[in-house]
Amino acid sequence: MGIVRDAIQAVRDDPNLTPAEKREQIRHIRAQAFVALNINFPLTFPAGGGLSITVVTAAFNGADLVMTLEARQGGTDLTLDNPFIFVNPPTHVPDPTGDYVKESDSLHGPPYSAKYSEDLLKALRTMVTDAVKAQI
């Protein structure tokens, strides 16, 4: 298992916390994990289709991850609605060899099983790319 997943599981297993307290602590753990990556900003990466995204800043605000982003497509600067606030950011990414298995029941559609692994940087890039693409 991963460090973040272990910390989240410890919160889930704590009988002294209410469900609301558990949700808040889990959000806090996930947001702090991204800040703890100690990434040197700005961080620029290609996002496919000629899109380039730059994470200019990232900060922890309570249980939320707040980022300022820039994007360019085909050499043109894109206008984004900053800041981006990520609530309960994902920490795992799909991985056929991953150690975390998520299964669905038939109540929400056809049953399926998927494997994930903890990869904060890849999860960050995916999350940011999805958010930017939703605005352009």
Backbone as a chain_set.jsonl record, in Angstrom:
{"seq": "MGIVRDAIQAVRDDPNLTPAEKREQIRHIRAQAFVALNINFPLTFPAGGGLSITVVTAAFNGADLVMTLEARQGGTDLTLDNPFIFVNPPTHVPDPTGDYVKESDSLHGPPYSAKYSEDLLKALRTMVTDAVKAQI", "coords": {"N": [[0.849, -1.185, 0.0], [0.291, 2.387, -0.248], [1.75, 5.355, 1.227], [-0.092, 7.472, 1.608], [-2.502, 6.124, 1.268], [-2.362, 4.337, 3.433], [-2.455, 6.139, 5.595], [-4.993, 7.218, 5.224], [-6.532, 4.914, 5.566], [-6.08, 4.433, 8.265], [-7.469, 6.565, 9.415], [-10.062, 5.938, 8.576], [-10.435, 3.611, 10.058], [-10.547, 4.491, 12.657], [-12.397, 4.415, 15.508], [-13.193, 6.499, 17.094], [-13.794, 8.759, 15.695], [-16.234, 10.771, 14.066], [-18.314, 10.229, 11.143], [-18.261, 12.642, 9.616], [-15.963, 13.903, 10.626], [-14.064, 12.057, 9.82], [-14.246, 12.282, 6.985], [-13.334, 14.935, 6.663], [-10.698, 14.783, 7.704], [-9.567, 12.96, 5.907], [-9.705, 14.414, 3.49], [-7.913, 16.423, 4.211], [-5.501, 14.96, 4.539], [-5.039, 14.092, 1.886], [-4.739, 16.545, 0.478], [-2.511, 17.666, 1.799], [-0.589, 15.79, 1.097], [-0.002, 16.344, -1.578], [1.162, 18.888, -1.384], [3.369, 18.21, 0.119], [5.003, 16.992, -1.715], [7.027, 18.63, -2.469], [7.587, 19.991, -4.883], [9.365, 21.842, -7.273], [8.245, 24.864, -8.205], [7.709, 27.052, -10.969], [6.021, 24.266, -12.544], [6.062, 22.68, -15.517], [4.348, 20.806, -17.979], [3.681, 18.596, -20.768], [0.394, 18.145, -22.061], [-0.845, 16.766, -24.031], [-2.13, 16.905, -27.412], [-0.967, 19.318, -28.245], [-1.202, 20.913, -26.063], [0.107, 22.606, -23.303], [0.759, 22.717, -19.9], [1.245, 24.708, -17.017], [1.95, 24.542, -13.668], [1.854, 27.055, -11.596], [1.757, 27.917, -8.912], [1.175, 26.185, -5.83], [-0.725, 25.561, -3.006], [-1.634, 24.792, 0.341], [-4.784, 25.038, 1.701], [-6.533, 24.933, 4.356], [-8.364, 22.087, 4.056], [-8.123, 21.895, 1.384], [-6.577, 21.91, -1.867], [-5.008, 24.459, -3.447], [-4.376, 25.921, -6.512], [-2.524, 27.84, -8.891], [-2.71, 28.111, -12.285], [-1.329, 27.964, -15.608], [-1.767, 27.863, -19.144], [-0.934, 26.794, -22.445], [-1.674, 26.513, -25.863], [-0.801, 25.324, -28.936], [1.1, 27.374, -29.095], [-0.261, 29.591, -28.199], [-1.307, 31.586, -25.513], [-3.654, 30.577, -23.09], [-6.691, 31.645, -21.561], [-7.412, 31.226, -18.228], [-9.528, 30.442, -15.456], [-8.417, 31.295, -12.656], [-7.961, 31.118, -9.061], [-7.476, 27.515, -9.073], [-9.298, 25.245, -7.228], [-8.929, 22.347, -5.549], [-10.745, 19.873, -4.169], [-10.448, 17.221, -2.023], [-8.372, 15.79, -3.557], [-7.376, 13.311, -5.991], [-5.221, 10.517, -5.327], [-4.379, 8.231, -6.421], [-3.767, 6.354, -9.428], [-4.96, 4.769, -12.433], [-3.652, 1.52, -12.907], [-2.565, -1.38, -14.244], [-0.986, -3.14, -12.832], [-1.252, -2.402, -10.255], [-1.572, -2.223, -6.617], [-3.91, -1.704, -5.335], [-7.208, -2.532, -5.43], [-10.23, -1.758, -6.88], [-13.589, -2.428, -6.728], [-16.799, -2.602, -8.228], [-20.297, -2.819, -7.47], [-23.261, -4.423, -8.733], [-25.267, -2.6, -8.409], [-24.774, -0.082, -9.355], [-24.526, -0.146, -12.115], [-22.898, -2.274, -14.571], [-20.927, -4.826, -12.989], [-17.491, -4.268, -12.15], [-13.905, -4.414, -12.018], [-11.007, -2.743, -11.066], [-7.55, -1.871, -11.093], [-5.326, 0.117, -9.151], [-2.577, 2.349, -8.467], [-0.624, 4.137, -6.05], [0.405, 7.211, -6.993], [1.42, 10.163, -6.749], [2.419, 12.348, -8.284], [1.717, 11.733, -10.943], [-1.052, 11.577, -10.583], [-1.542, 14.218, -9.893], [-0.853, 15.555, -12.295], [-2.793, 14.454, -14.022], [-5.185, 15.299, -12.771], [-4.933, 18.116, -12.914], [-4.724, 18.468, -15.687], [-7.263, 17.524, -16.528], [-8.873, 19.466, -15.283], [-8.064, 21.844, -16.57], [-8.686, 21.243, -19.245], [-11.423, 21.137, -19.025], [-12.054, 23.792, -18.949], [-11.308, 24.887, -21.347]], "CA": [[0.0, 0.0, 0.0], [1.04, 3.619, -0.263], [1.754, 6.146, 2.456], [-1.355, 8.199, 1.708], [-3.575, 5.137, 1.467], [-2.25, 3.84, 4.807], [-2.932, 7.194, 6.5], [-6.443, 7.297, 5.055], [-7.12, 3.73, 6.18], [-6.032, 4.624, 9.72], [-8.585, 7.454, 9.755], [-11.307, 5.167, 8.403], [-10.523, 2.592, 11.106], [-10.608, 5.123, 13.975], [-13.78, 4.4, 15.993], [-13.463, 7.709, 17.875], [-14.123, 9.86, 14.792], [-17.536, 10.73, 13.408], [-18.15, 10.199, 9.682], [-17.885, 13.974, 9.125], [-14.556, 14.118, 10.99], [-13.262, 11.192, 8.943], [-14.192, 12.905, 5.651], [-12.485, 16.134, 6.734], [-9.301, 14.37, 7.872], [-9.113, 12.349, 4.652], [-9.456, 15.535, 2.568], [-6.708, 17.082, 4.698], [-4.369, 14.078, 4.227], [-4.789, 14.123, 0.444], [-4.224, 17.863, 0.087], [-1.155, 17.801, 2.337], [0.313, 14.904, 0.361], [0.465, 17.04, -2.771], [2.069, 19.963, -0.97], [4.582, 17.56, 0.628], [5.855, 16.525, -2.809], [8.135, 19.587, -2.584], [7.857, 20.247, -6.296], [9.846, 23.188, -7.573], [7.331, 25.544, -9.112], [6.654, 26.468, -11.785], [6.163, 22.927, -13.108], [5.406, 22.648, -16.824], [4.325, 19.476, -18.581], [2.795, 18.476, -21.922], [-0.875, 17.499, -21.714], [-1.4, 16.17, -25.242], [-2.838, 17.77, -28.357], [-0.343, 20.637, -28.315], [-1.491, 21.644, -24.828], [1.152, 22.623, -22.284], [0.211, 23.275, -18.661], [2.208, 25.084, -15.994], [1.471, 24.774, -12.305], [2.652, 28.2, -11.156], [1.829, 27.815, -7.454], [0.284, 25.239, -5.16], [-0.722, 25.821, -1.567], [-2.604, 24.072, 1.149], [-5.703, 25.972, 2.35], [-7.433, 24.055, 5.093], [-8.327, 20.734, 3.506], [-8.17, 22.026, -0.066], [-5.358, 22.207, -2.592], [-5.282, 25.637, -4.273], [-3.314, 26.067, -7.504], [-2.583, 28.808, -9.972], [-2.282, 27.395, -13.48], [-1.239, 28.62, -16.906], [-1.823, 26.884, -20.217], [-0.672, 27.251, -23.808], [-2.017, 25.527, -26.876], [-0.354, 25.783, -30.249], [1.846, 28.614, -28.943], [-1.134, 30.667, -27.749], [-1.691, 31.557, -24.099], [-5.085, 30.387, -22.851], [-7.203, 32.319, -20.377], [-7.953, 30.284, -17.25], [-10.199, 31.035, -14.302], [-7.62, 30.969, -11.469], [-7.232, 29.889, -8.766], [-8.169, 26.228, -9.12], [-9.395, 24.683, -5.885], [-9.167, 20.917, -5.638], [-11.264, 19.318, -2.926], [-10.268, 15.778, -1.985], [-7.697, 15.411, -4.794], [-7.034, 11.895, -6.089], [-3.818, 10.161, -5.071], [-4.11, 6.987, -7.127], [-3.994, 6.359, -10.867], [-5.147, 3.419, -12.961], [-2.404, 0.788, -13.125], [-2.913, -2.798, -14.3], [-0.188, -3.902, -11.866], [-1.41, -1.734, -8.97], [-1.872, -3.045, -5.436], [-5.215, -1.319, -4.805], [-8.256, -2.999, -6.337], [-11.55, -1.174, -6.635], [-14.623, -3.213, -7.384], [-18.141, -2.034, -8.121], [-21.359, -3.814, -7.408], [-24.185, -4.278, -9.847], [-26.25, -1.559, -8.118], [-24.397, 1.142, -10.068], [-24.133, -0.534, -13.469], [-22.26, -3.592, -14.632], [-19.796, -4.979, -12.072], [-16.159, -4.176, -12.736], [-12.78, -4.39, -11.093], [-9.9, -1.964, -11.629], [-6.386, -1.767, -10.213], [-4.734, 1.452, -9.045], [-1.386, 2.482, -7.629], [-0.429, 5.483, -5.52], [1.394, 7.964, -7.755], [0.936, 11.527, -6.537], [2.764, 13.259, -9.374], [0.869, 11.397, -12.092], [-2.411, 11.969, -10.217], [-1.564, 15.684, -9.986], [-0.889, 15.929, -13.708], [-4.093, 14.064, -14.568], [-6.181, 16.17, -12.182], [-4.749, 19.458, -13.47], [-5.072, 18.398, -17.117], [-8.716, 17.437, -16.626], [-9.448, 20.753, -14.894], [-7.799, 22.826, -17.631], [-9.466, 20.872, -20.428], [-12.831, 21.477, -18.765], [-12.23, 25.242, -19.135], [-10.977, 25.374, -22.701]], "C": [[0.887, 1.238, 0.0], [0.9, 4.369, 1.047], [0.419, 6.854, 2.653], [-2.493, 7.222, 1.993], [-3.547, 4.581, 2.884], [-2.784, 4.863, 5.808], [-4.449, 7.318, 6.427], [-7.119, 6.103, 5.718], [-7.127, 3.846, 7.701], [-7.169, 5.529, 10.19], [-9.899, 6.698, 9.651], [-11.518, 4.167, 9.534], [-10.681, 3.175, 12.512], [-12.055, 5.192, 14.471], [-14.17, 5.665, 16.761], [-13.846, 8.907, 17.008], [-15.515, 9.672, 14.216], [-17.305, 10.627, 11.899], [-17.729, 11.552, 9.098], [-16.416, 14.275, 9.434], [-13.64, 13.275, 10.113], [-13.134, 11.809, 7.558], [-13.248, 14.097, 5.642], [-11.013, 15.744, 6.858], [-8.75, 13.732, 6.602], [-8.839, 13.419, 3.607], [-8.144, 16.224, 2.925], [-5.456, 16.259, 4.336], [-4.027, 14.164, 2.745], [-4.203, 15.456, -0.003], [-2.784, 18.043, 0.573], [-0.159, 16.943, 1.574], [0.853, 15.588, -0.888], [1.441, 18.153, -2.428], [3.407, 19.371, -0.526], [5.475, 17.009, -0.478], [7.086, 17.405, -2.993], [8.561, 19.793, -4.035], [8.367, 21.668, -6.432], [8.915, 23.802, -8.601], [8.035, 26.73, -9.735], [7.042, 25.093, -12.339], [5.365, 22.894, -14.401], [5.467, 21.242, -17.384], [3.392, 19.476, -19.787], [1.539, 17.712, -21.525], [-1.566, 16.917, -22.943], [-2.109, 17.18, -26.117], [-2.269, 19.165, -28.455], [-0.589, 21.497, -27.092], [-0.337, 21.487, -23.85], [0.586, 23.334, -21.053], [1.343, 23.571, -17.697], [1.477, 25.269, -14.671], [2.392, 25.857, -11.752], [2.844, 28.146, -9.644], [0.869, 26.73, -6.979], [0.406, 25.487, -3.667], [-1.838, 25.031, -0.906], [-3.452, 25.103, 1.871], [-6.757, 25.144, 3.08], [-7.293, 22.643, 4.572], [-8.349, 20.747, 1.982], [-6.794, 22.342, -0.636], [-5.682, 23.32, -3.582], [-4.094, 25.852, -5.206], [-3.595, 27.215, -8.457], [-1.973, 28.118, -11.182], [-2.197, 28.33, -14.677], [-1.284, 27.528, -17.958], [-1.559, 27.56, -21.553], [-1.079, 26.133, -24.749], [-1.638, 26.089, -28.229], [0.369, 27.108, -30.182], [1.017, 29.795, -28.465], [-1.458, 30.499, -26.276], [-3.204, 31.428, -23.985], [-5.49, 31.121, -21.581], [-7.861, 31.291, -19.477], [-8.565, 31.052, -16.085], [-9.477, 30.581, -13.038], [-8.196, 31.646, -10.239], [-8.124, 28.659, -8.938], [-8.157, 25.663, -7.705], [-9.798, 23.22, -6.021], [-9.54, 20.393, -4.26], [-11.118, 17.805, -3.013], [-9.568, 15.27, -3.246], [-7.33, 13.925, -4.813], [-5.541, 11.67, -5.853], [-3.413, 8.895, -5.801], [-4.45, 7.144, -8.609], [-4.216, 4.927, -11.339], [-3.802, 2.771, -13.289], [-2.726, -0.704, -13.115], [-2.106, -3.667, -13.332], [-0.316, -3.336, -10.453], [-1.821, -2.669, -7.843], [-3.223, -2.687, -4.797], [-6.271, -1.709, -5.832], [-9.58, -2.374, -5.921], [-12.559, -2.0, -7.423], [-15.965, -2.515, -7.208], [-19.138, -3.169, -7.981], [-22.334, -3.551, -8.549], [-25.263, -3.224, -9.592], [-26.002, -0.29, -8.925], [-23.952, 0.844, -11.494], [-23.471, -1.892, -13.446], [-21.09, -3.686, -13.643], [-18.468, -4.837, -12.816], [-15.13, -4.195, -11.623], [-11.651, -3.634, -11.783], [-8.777, -1.881, -10.599], [-5.803, -0.361, -10.3], [-3.444, 1.368, -8.247], [-1.273, 3.938, -7.185], [0.713, 6.142, -6.282], [0.939, 9.424, -7.747], [1.231, 12.459, -7.707], [1.906, 12.988, -10.607], [-0.586, 11.788, -11.814], [-2.567, 13.485, -10.32], [-1.678, 16.132, -11.437], [-2.244, 15.61, -14.338], [-5.187, 15.0, -14.077], [-6.123, 17.577, -12.798], [-5.131, 19.477, -14.943], [-6.583, 18.345, -17.308], [-9.379, 18.776, -16.305], [-9.25, 21.805, -15.981], [-8.634, 22.51, -18.859], [-10.943, 21.17, -20.252], [-13.1, 22.956, -18.997], [-11.978, 25.711, -20.564], [-11.893, 24.79, -23.758]], "O": [[2.094, 1.145, 0.223], [0.041, 4.055, 1.871], [-0.137, 6.836, 3.751], [-3.338, 7.469, 2.854], [-4.603, 4.374, 3.482], [-3.481, 4.504, 6.756], [-5.113, 7.501, 7.448], [-8.159, 6.254, 6.359], [-8.074, 3.406, 8.353], [-7.763, 5.289, 11.241], [-10.752, 6.802, 10.532], [-12.655, 3.904, 9.925], [-10.925, 2.43, 13.461], [-12.858, 5.943, 13.918], [-15.349, 5.877, 17.045], [-14.188, 9.964, 17.538], [-15.928, 8.552, 13.915], [-16.203, 10.91, 11.428], [-16.917, 11.593, 8.174], [-15.708, 14.838, 8.6], [-12.568, 13.726, 9.711], [-12.035, 11.861, 7.006], [-12.451, 14.253, 4.717], [-10.166, 16.324, 6.179], [-7.587, 13.942, 6.258], [-7.833, 13.34, 2.901], [-7.358, 16.569, 2.043], [-4.462, 16.821, 3.875], [-2.857, 14.295, 2.383], [-3.258, 15.479, -0.791], [-1.935, 18.524, -0.177], [0.999, 17.332, 1.42], [2.028, 15.435, -1.224], [2.443, 18.334, -3.12], [4.459, 19.962, -0.768], [6.602, 16.597, -0.203], [8.072, 16.984, -3.597], [9.748, 19.77, -4.359], [7.863, 22.585, -5.785], [8.81, 23.32, -9.728], [8.877, 27.354, -9.091], [8.216, 24.8, -12.568], [4.145, 23.058, -14.391], [6.49, 20.563, -17.285], [2.434, 20.248, -19.84], [1.601, 16.756, -20.752], [-2.756, 16.607, -22.892], [-2.625, 18.187, -25.632], [-3.009, 20.112, -28.722], [-0.231, 22.675, -27.074], [0.135, 20.378, -23.599], [0.008, 24.416, -21.159], [2.284, 22.788, -17.569], [0.523, 26.04, -14.567], [3.565, 25.605, -11.475], [3.96, 28.309, -9.151], [-0.115, 26.409, -7.646], [1.509, 25.609, -3.134], [-2.835, 24.665, -1.528], [-2.916, 25.956, 2.579], [-7.746, 24.712, 2.488], [-6.21, 22.062, 4.641], [-8.573, 19.709, 1.358], [-5.957, 22.959, 0.023], [-6.531, 23.148, -4.456], [-2.951, 25.952, -4.759], [-4.743, 27.516, -8.783], [-0.857, 27.604, -11.117], [-2.892, 29.343, -14.751], [-0.885, 26.394, -17.697], [-1.905, 28.722, -21.768], [-0.858, 24.955, -24.468], [-2.08, 27.168, -28.624], [0.272, 27.903, -31.116], [1.545, 30.899, -28.338], [-1.836, 29.415, -25.834], [-3.945, 32.097, -24.705], [-4.709, 31.205, -20.633], [-8.761, 30.567, -19.904], [-8.158, 32.173, -15.778], [-9.874, 29.596, -12.415], [-8.867, 32.67, -10.37], [-9.352, 28.753, -8.947], [-7.108, 25.613, -7.062], [-10.868, 22.901, -6.54], [-8.754, 20.462, -3.315], [-11.602, 17.18, -3.957], [-10.107, 14.408, -3.939], [-7.012, 13.349, -3.773], [-4.713, 12.533, -6.148], [-2.24, 8.523, -5.803], [-5.297, 7.951, -8.99], [-3.722, 3.982, -10.724], [-2.924, 3.404, -13.876], [-3.119, -1.239, -12.078], [-2.493, -4.8, -13.044], [0.422, -3.74, -9.553], [-2.345, -3.759, -8.076], [-3.625, -3.314, -3.818], [-6.224, -1.26, -6.977], [-9.99, -2.453, -4.763], [-12.399, -2.234, -8.621], [-16.232, -1.913, -6.169], [-18.859, -4.317, -8.326], [-22.218, -2.544, -9.248], [-26.093, -2.975, -10.466], [-26.925, 0.492, -9.152], [-23.075, 1.53, -12.019], [-23.48, -2.581, -12.426], [-20.342, -2.721, -13.481], [-18.348, -5.242, -13.972], [-15.448, -4.015, -10.447], [-11.375, -3.868, -12.96], [-9.023, -1.829, -9.394], [-5.785, 0.264, -11.361], [-3.241, 0.444, -7.459], [-1.76, 4.848, -7.856], [1.853, 5.683, -6.223], [0.181, 9.861, -8.613], [0.385, 13.272, -8.081], [1.423, 13.925, -11.243], [-1.276, 12.276, -12.708], [-3.597, 13.978, -10.778], [-2.501, 16.986, -11.768], [-2.778, 16.413, -15.104], [-6.023, 15.448, -14.861], [-7.153, 18.147, -13.157], [-5.794, 20.41, -15.397], [-7.124, 19.048, -18.161], [-10.333, 19.176, -16.972], [-10.166, 22.571, -16.28], [-9.229, 23.41, -19.452], [-11.644, 21.428, -21.23], [-14.246, 23.346, -19.219], [-12.389, 26.807, -20.944], [-11.746, 25.099, -24.941]]}, "num_chains": 1, "name": "protein.A"}
